[in-house]
Amino acid sequence: MAGYWVARSKINNPEGYSKYTSALAPIFEKWGAKALSRGGNYKILEGPEYFERFVVIEFPSMEDAIACHDSEEYQAAAAHRLDGSGEVELVILDSTAGFGNN
């Protein structure tokens, strides 16, 4: 089953944050990831209006999603936003088979 990164972010320094985002394409390509939604229009229906950017990335599996996050390449790219250029809340989850009994 597919795995997903679901992220909410706030950009504090666009120049610094772009160093992070510009490094991502080859990393995601290596892990077979596909951006389903990345920084498009949004409407917050519930919850705080703190984050301003929303991202959904699909991976072939949850294991691939975790391995990509933990990879040296991704961690090196993430260092560009961890300097205070941006704040991210990232959740990795696996796909499910729709609305079940849970």
VEXBALO-145868 format. One line per 8 residues: their letters; for each residue z, y, x of N, C-alpha, C. Coordinates in pm, 1 decimal. Each point is the difference from the previous one (the first is absolute). Layout:
BEGIN
A	Z/Y/X/Z/Y/X/Z/Y/X  ...
This chain:
BEGIN
MAGYWVAR	0.0/-118.0/82.4/0.0/118.0/-82.4/0.0/125.2/87.3  -56.7/103.5/-52.3/-7.0/126.4/72.4/139.0/59.8/17.8  10.6/83.5/103.2/121.7/78.2/24.0/-37.6/147.0/-1.4  92.8/84.1/-36.0/-28.9/143.1/-14.3/103.5/85.3/71.9  -49.4/105.2/60.9/86.8/109.6/42.8/-6.1/102.2/-111.2  114.2/41.4/-48.5/8.1/108.5/-97.0/87.7/105.9/65.4  -59.0/115.3/26.3/71.1/102.6/75.2/-1.0/133.6/-72.7  109.7/70.4/17.9/10.7/138.7/-44.2/31.1/79.6/125.5
SKINNPEG	-66.5/113.1/17.2/24.8/76.5/121.0/4.6/149.1/-26.5  59.6/68.9/94.2/9.3/145.7/-0.8/-44.6/46.1/137.7  -96.1/87.8/4.1/-54.3/48.9/126.4/71.1/130.2/36.7  69.4/-1.6/111.9/71.9/117.6/47.3/-81.3/80.6/100.7  -84.8/-69.1/76.3/-83.7/64.1/101.0/-138.3/-65.6/-7.6  -96.0/62.8/-69.1/-131.8/-61.7/-18.7/-69.7/-39.3/130.6  12.3/81.1/102.8/-65.8/-31.8/127.5/59.5/-126.4/62.1  131.0/-8.6/2.5/65.1/-118.9/54.0/-24.4/-122.5/-85.4
YSKYTSAL	3.6/16.5/-132.0/-20.5/-112.4/-91.7/-142.2/-54.7/12.1  -95.9/87.4/27.4/-138.5/-46.3/13.2/-17.9/-89.7/122.3  84.0/15.6/102.0/-5.3/-91.4/115.8/35.9/-141.2/-44.3  91.6/-10.2/-94.7/37.8/-129.6/-57.0/-114.6/-56.9/-83.7  -47.8/75.9/-97.3/-101.3/-52.5/-91.7/-133.3/-28.4/69.0  -35.5/77.1/101.2/-128.7/-22.6/67.1/-0.6/-128.7/81.9  116.4/-53.4/31.1/7.1/-124.6/77.3/-1.7/-124.7/-87.5  5.2/15.3/-131.7/21.9/-114.4/-88.2/-123.1/-86.2/-27.1
APIFEKWG	-119.0/57.4/-8.6/-118.4/-77.8/-40.5/-20.3/-126.3/83.2  -1.8/6.2/133.5/-21.6/-124.0/76.2/115.6/-99.1/-13.3  120.3/50.3/-22.0/115.0/-89.1/-17.9/-15.2/-76.2/-131.2  -32.8/72.1/-107.1/-17.2/-65.4/-129.0/-118.9/-95.0/0.8  -106.3/36.4/69.9/-116.4/-88.6/10.6/39.0/-131.0/67.1  78.7/7.4/106.3/45.0/-119.9/71.5/75.8/-94.6/-92.3  77.9/54.5/-93.1/82.3/-81.7/-88.7/-66.2/-27.5/-134.6  -126.7/37.4/-15.3/-73.2/-28.7/-123.0/47.8/80.6/-119.7
AKALSRGG	54.3/118.3/25.3/55.4/83.0/-107.6/-106.1/88.1/-63.7  25.1/34.0/-126.1/-91.0/86.7/-75.2/83.1/104.5/-74.2  -35.4/126.9/19.3/69.8/107.5/-70.9/-45.6/1.6/-145.3  92.1/-18.6/-92.0/-31.9/6.4/-142.5/17.7/141.5/-53.4  96.8/70.8/55.2/22.2/139.5/-36.8/70.0/65.9/117.5  -50.9/116.0/38.3/55.4/65.7/118.6/-9.4/151.2/-15.6  109.3/59.7/-43.2/7.7/145.2/-4.5/-79.2/68.2/-110.0  -34.2/-70.1/-105.4/-76.1/60.6/-108.9/89.5/77.2/-96.2
NYKILEGP	-57.0/35.1/-112.2/75.8/69.6/-103.8/110.2/-90.9/-53.2  107.1/60.3/-45.4/111.3/-76.4/-55.5/74.7/83.9/-102.1  80.4/-66.0/-80.2/87.4/67.2/-96.4/132.1/-75.3/0.8  107.0/68.1/33.0/132.3/-61.5/-0.6/52.4/2.2/-143.3  26.5/-118.0/-53.8/48.2/-11.1/-137.5/151.3/-12.9/-7.1  59.5/-61.0/102.9/144.9/-15.1/4.9/43.3/7.1/146.0  120.0/47.9/21.6/54.4/4.3/134.7/-20.4/134.8/66.8  57.1/14.3/118.7/-4.7/129.1/69.8/-139.8/33.6/50.6
EYFERFVV	-28.8/126.8/1.8/-128.8/47.5/50.9/14.8/38.9/146.4  37.1/-95.9/81.5/21.6/24.7/141.9/-122.8/-36.5/82.3  -51.2/-118.9/-24.3/-115.9/-46.1/75.1/-127.1/60.9/-57.4  -100.2/18.0/84.6/-122.8/68.8/-40.7/-126.6/-79.1/29.6  14.6/-117.7/54.5/-116.1/-82.0/34.1/35.8/-144.9/-31.7  -93.4/-70.0/-61.6/24.5/-136.9/-42.7/-113.1/-88.9/49.1  35.9/-119.2/49.1/-97.6/-88.1/64.2/23.7/-143.8/-45.7  -109.3/-72.0/-29.2/6.8/-143.3/-27.8/-105.2/-67.1/88.7
IEFPSMED	46.1/-91.7/86.1/-87.8/-71.8/91.8/12.6/-149.1/-31.3  -113.8/-67.9/-16.8/-0.3/-143.9/-28.2/-28.7/-78.0/127.6  77.0/-105.4/22.8/-18.1/-90.8/112.6/-31.7/-139.3/-54.3  -59.5/-86.3/81.3/-28.8/-135.3/-47.7/124.3/-76.8/-46.5  115.7/29.0/61.3/124.0/-67.2/-38.7/118.7/90.3/32.9  114.7/-33.4/-56.4/120.7/74.8/31.6/33.9/-16.0/147.4  -23.7/-119.7/53.2/26.6/-24.4/142.0/-83.9/91.5/88.4  -128.1/20.7/-37.9/-85.1/91.9/75.7/50.5/143.3/-11.0
AIACHDSE	46.8/38.9/-118.4/52.1/135.6/-20.2/121.5/25.1/88.4  88.3/-98.0/8.9/118.8/12.7/84.3/-38.5/-0.7/147.3  -89.7/-91.4/38.3/-41.9/-8.4/140.2/-68.3/127.8/46.3  -80.8/59.4/-85.3/-64.4/126.6/34.2/105.5/106.6/24.7  95.2/11.8/-90.8/106.2/100.1/15.8/76.8/-20.5/130.2  27.9/-123.7/33.5/80.7/-30.7/117.3/-79.8/-0.3/130.7  -132.4/12.9/-9.7/-84.6/-7.2/119.9/23.1/118.3/93.6  -25.2/-22.6/127.0/12.8/106.9/99.9/-91.1/117.0/-33.0
EYQAAAAH	-122.0/-30.3/-46.8/-96.6/105.8/-30.6/50.0/90.3/-112.0  50.1/-59.9/-107.3/48.2/81.7/-111.0/123.7/78.7/41.0  91.9/-63.2/69.0/121.9/70.1/41.0/-31.5/117.8/92.4  -102.1/-14.9/85.1/-41.6/111.7/86.0/-55.8/113.9/-84.3  -79.1/-32.3/-101.8/-54.2/103.4/-89.3/112.4/65.6/-79.3  93.3/-79.7/-50.7/110.6/52.6/-81.1/87.6/96.1/79.5  5.6/-15.2/130.6/79.9/89.5/83.6/-44.2/145.3/-17.1  -128.0/21.4/-34.4/-50.0/136.6/-19.1/59.2/67.2/-123.6
RLDGSGEV	39.8/-77.5/-99.5/63.8/61.3/-116.6/150.7/-5.6/10.2  51.5/-94.7/78.2/145.1/-12.4/15.4/59.6/114.1/81.9  -86.5/84.4/56.8/47.7/116.7/74.1/38.5/113.7/-93.7  -0.7/-26.5/-130.3/32.9/101.7/-99.2/-122.3/55.9/-70.6  -120.0/-46.2/39.8/-123.3/48.8/-62.8/-12.0/-43.2/-145.1  66.6/-110.0/-34.5/-6.1/-47.1/-137.6/114.6/-94.1/-30.7  23.2/-18.4/-129.1/102.2/-92.8/-47.7/-69.3/-101.1/-89.9  34.1/-125.9/16.4/-66.9/-105.8/-76.2/102.8/-96.5/-56.6
ELVILDST	-23.1/-37.3/-124.2/71.5/-111.5/-62.0/-105.4/-107.5/-20.2  13.8/-113.2/66.8/-100.6/-106.1/-4.7/62.6/-128.3/-51.2  -64.7/-59.9/-99.2/41.3/-128.5/-53.7/-117.3/-95.9/18.4  30.3/-121.3/43.5/-102.3/-104.0/10.1/33.2/-104.6/-105.8  -99.2/-32.5/-82.9/22.9/-97.5/-105.1/-119.1/-92.5/-15.1  26.1/-115.7/-58.0/-110.1/-92.6/-23.9/-50.9/16.6/-142.1  -120.1/-49.2/-21.9/-58.1/9.7/-133.5/65.8/-103.9/-89.9  -0.4/28.1/-128.2/55.7/-93.8/-97.6/-106.6/-24.6/-105.8
AGFGNN	25.5/-95.7/-82.6/-98.0/-41.1/-99.6/21.5/70.4/-133.1  8.2/130.4/2.0/8.3/75.1/-125.2/137.8/0.6/-61.6  4.3/17.1/-130.8/126.6/10.0/-72.6/46.5/-137.6/-38.9  105.0/-46.7/62.7/55.2/-131.4/-30.1/131.3/14.9/-70.9  83.1/-96.8/18.3/131.2/0.3/-63.4/102.9/79.7/77.0  -34.1/51.1/116.4/97.5/73.2/82.2/-10.8/146.3/-23.2
